[in-house]
Amino acid sequence: MSATADIAPVPRGAPPGHRAGELIFRFACGMAVTLLLAGLAGVVVSLFLGGLPAFRAFGFGFLTSTSWNPVTEVYGAAGPIAGTLITAFLALIIALPLAIGVSVFLVEFCPRPLARPIAVAVELLAGIPSIVYGMWGLFVLAPWFAANIQLPIVLGSEPGSLLDRIFSGTPNGANIFTASLILAIMILPYMAAVFRELFLTVPAQVREAAYGLGCTPYEVVRAVVIPYVRRGMIGVVMLGLGRALGETMAVTFIIGNAHRFPNSLFDGGSTIASTVANEFAEATGELHAASLLALGFLLFVITFAVLAVARLLLREKA
């Protein structure tokens, strides 16, 4: 059944004032949707038209080249695109199991007097501005990570070995991996809070029935709770990934801002958002500004693709 078929028509016998109010309400809702779609279309079209000179100048090579030289007016988006995808997916891999663990603990194991204050603290962490995370990462996490983790690994790796290829890089703490850690810390409270709300929607009778059959807490979570809310969990994962893809300031502070393709986890890199934030104010040349707008358009395409995949996964799970 279509969505329009579920909307009940205004009763014919309703008072004139009631009918007029219903029509005004429907018109206002329709205008809200129209304005939203018009604004979204305007942003997409303006980004595409603004980046069109870069697409014309470099063609498909704009997506595959790592060159970014404002002096020679040669630009390529491969480095920022790779940095965006790598940091976002690494952050999701780090944050997802921790977020599920936090939410399961709060719902299943944490004493009730402590569960609510801890949940409020998690929600407050989700509201901290990203620039605060970025400053903490730059002045606290990066120096500690460089001295206690990165430097021992680099010094202990044999040149040319697999460990050296994965973790080689300048031990200054500003690299792809630390940027991913910052992103993971940022999306972790948000995902944990939403996962907790999802797990609370599971009826208590379902849990009690599973425990009555002799299931352990792990079996209840794995076979009852997660299957019950798996569609919502996919949506939360994709929303967390979408936030990681578009994060700007926290990543800009700590990723190293190198436009080359990262050769290791401890190598410097850049993302689309960090590149735009760093250079848009200084983009005096037409082709430079067009390349930054083209990066913005590509970021929108990537985010749209992630959300489209989420919709396909939700449809398959239906």
N, C-alpha and C positions, 0 to 999 in steps of 0.2 A: 504494500500500500504506500502511495506517495505521501510526502510530508504535507502537501497541500490538502490531501483528502482528510487529514486528521484535524484540520482547523474547522471548528463548528461555525456555520454561518450565523449571522445575526438573526434572531427570531423575528418573524414578521409582526408578531403581536406585541413586540416590545415597545415601551414608551418612546416618543421621538427623541427625548433627551438621552435615553440609553443608547439608541441607535446611533445618534450623532457622536456620542462619546466613544463607542466602539470603532466607528469609522476613523475618528481622529487618532485613536490609539494605534490602529493598524497602519494608518498613513505614517505616523511618527516612527513606528518600528521599521517600516519599509524604507523610509528616508535614512534612518540610521545605517541600515545595511548598505544602501546605495552610496552614502557618503564614505563608508569604510572601504568599499570596493573601488570607488573613484579615487580616494586618496592612495590606496595601494597601487592602482594602475598608474597614477601620476608619478609615484616614486619610481616604479619599474621603468616606465617610458623615459623619464628624465635621466635616469642612470644609463640606460641604453644609448640614448641620443648623445649624452655627454661623453660616453666612452666610444662612440662610433669612430671618431678619428683614429683612435689607437687600434681598433679592430681592422680598419682599412689599411693603416700603415704597416702593421706587423702580421696581419692575417692569422692563420692558425698557429703560427710560430709564437704568438703572444702567450699561448697556453703552455707551450713546451720549452720556452727559453728561460734561463735563469739570469740573464743579463739585466741589470738595472743600473743605468748610468745616465743621470740627468745632464752630464756634460756633453756626451755624444748623442743624447736624445734616443737612446736605445733602451727599450723596456720589455721585460718578460715577467709573466705572472706565475711561472712554475714554482719558484721558491716560496712565495707567500701562500700559494694554494697547498703545497705540500706541508708547510709548517702549520697551516690551519687544520688540515685533516689529521696530521700526526698528533698534535697537542690535544685536540678534542677527543680523539679516540683513546689515547693514553689516559687522559683524565677520566673518561668514562670507565675504562677497565679498572682503574684504581678506586674510583668512588662507588661503583655499583655494588660490589660485595660488602663494602663497609656500610653503605646506606641500608641495604637489606638487613645486615646484622644489627644495626642500631634500632631499626624499626621492629624487628622481631623481638629483641630484648625488651623494648618498651611495652610491647603488647602482651608478650607471653610470660616473661620471667621477672620483670622489674616489679618490686613491691608498689602497690597503689599509691601510698603517700609520696613516693619518689618519682613515679612515672610522670605525673603532670608537671612538676617543676622542671624535670629534665626535658620533656617535650617542649615546654615554653622556651627553654634555653636553646634548643635546637632551632626553633622557629626564629628566635632573635638572631642567631648566627646567619640564618638565610637572608636576613635583611641588612647585613653590613654592606656598605658601599664597596664596589670593586676596587676603588683607588686605595682604600685602607688595606685590603689584601695585597695590593701591589707594593705599597710602601713597606709593609711588614716583610714581604718576600725579598725586597731589594736590600733592606738594612739588617734583617735578622736571618731569614732562611738561606739566602744565597751565600753569605759568608760562612755560615755554619756548615752548609752542604759542601762547599768547596773544600773546607779544611778537614772535615771529618769523614766524608764519603767519597767525593770526587777525586781528591788528591791521592788517598791510599789506593783506590782502584787503578788510577792511571799509572802510579809508580809500580804497582804490583803486576801489571799486565806485560807480558812479553811482546816486544814489537812484532807485528805481523800476525799475532794470534787472533782467534775469534773474539776473545775478550777485549783485545786492543781495538779491533775494528768496531765493536759495538759501543765501547765507552771512551774512545779517544776524544780529546778535545782540550782546550785551554782550561785549567782548573780555576776558574773565576766565579763559578756558581751561576753564571748567566747562560743558560742553554735550554734546549728543547725539553729536557726532562724536568728541570725545576719549574719551567712554565707550566708543564702538565700537572705537576704537584699543586701549584697554586690554583689551577683550574679545578682540580679534583677537590681541593679544600673548599672552593667556592660553591660547587654544585652539590657537594655531599649533604649539607644541612637541608637544602631545598628538597633533594630527592628523598632523604630520610623522613622528613616531615610528611610528604605526600604519601610515601609508602605506609607510614604509620596510619594515616587516615584510611587508606585502602584496607589495611588489615583489620581495622576496627569495624569495617562494614560486614565482615564475615559473621553470621549469626552465632551467638554463643551456643545455641543448641547443636550446631554442626560440630564445633570443637568438643563439646561435652560428649557427643555421640562417639567421636573418634577416640577420645580418652577412655570411654566406657568399653570400647572394643579391645583395649589394651595397647593402643598406639603410644609410642614415646613422643615427647615434644618435637623432636626432629621429624618424625613421621607425620605428625599433625601438620607441621609447617609445610613439608614437602608435598604431601599427598592431598591436603585439604585446603589450607589457607592460600598457598600460591596458585593452585589451579582455579580457585574461586575468583581471584582478582587478576588473573594473568593479562587480560585485555587492558585493564587500567595500568598495570605495570609496564606494558610496552609503551603506552602513552607517556608515562613518567620518564622512562629511559630516553625516549626521543626528545622530550622537552629539555631534559638535562643536556643532551648532546647539542640541541639547538642553542642553548645558552652558552655552552663551551665554544661553539663555532663562532659566535659573534662577540665574545668578550674582547675588550680593547685595552683598557688602562693597566689592569693587573698583568697582562701578558707583555705589554709594551715595556714595562719596567724591568723585566727579568729574562726575556727570551734572547737577548743579545743583538737583535735587530740587524741580522746579516741576511742579505737577499739571496744568498746561494742556497742550493739544495743541501739540506743537512746530511752529513755523512755518518753521523753516529748520534746516540742519545745525548751525549755531552757536548755536541757541537751547537754553535749558535745558529739562529734561524730567525724567521719572521712569519707573521701571519698577515692575512689580508687586512684585518682591522688595525693591527699595529702599524702597518705600512701607511695606511691612509691617515692615521692619527699623527704619525711622525712627520709626514711630508706635505700634507694638504696645504698648510699655511705657507709653505715655501715654494709651492708649485707655481712658478711664474710663467713657464712656457706652456703653450697650448697643448702640446703633445704630452707633457708631464701631467697636467691636470686631467686630460682625457684618459690617460693610463690609470690614474687613481679612481676615476669614475667607473672605468671598465672593471677594476678590481671590486668596487662596490656592487656592480651588477653581477659579477661572478659569485660573490658571497651570497647574494640573494638567491641565485640559481642553486647553489649548494644547499642552502637552508631549505629551499622549497623541495629539493630532491629528498632530503632527509625526512621532511614531513610527509611527502608522498609515499615513501617507503613505509612510514609508520601507519598510514591509512591502509596500505595493502596488507600489512601484517595484521592489523585489527580486523580487516575483512576476512582474512583467512582463518582467524581464530574465532570468528562469529559462529 
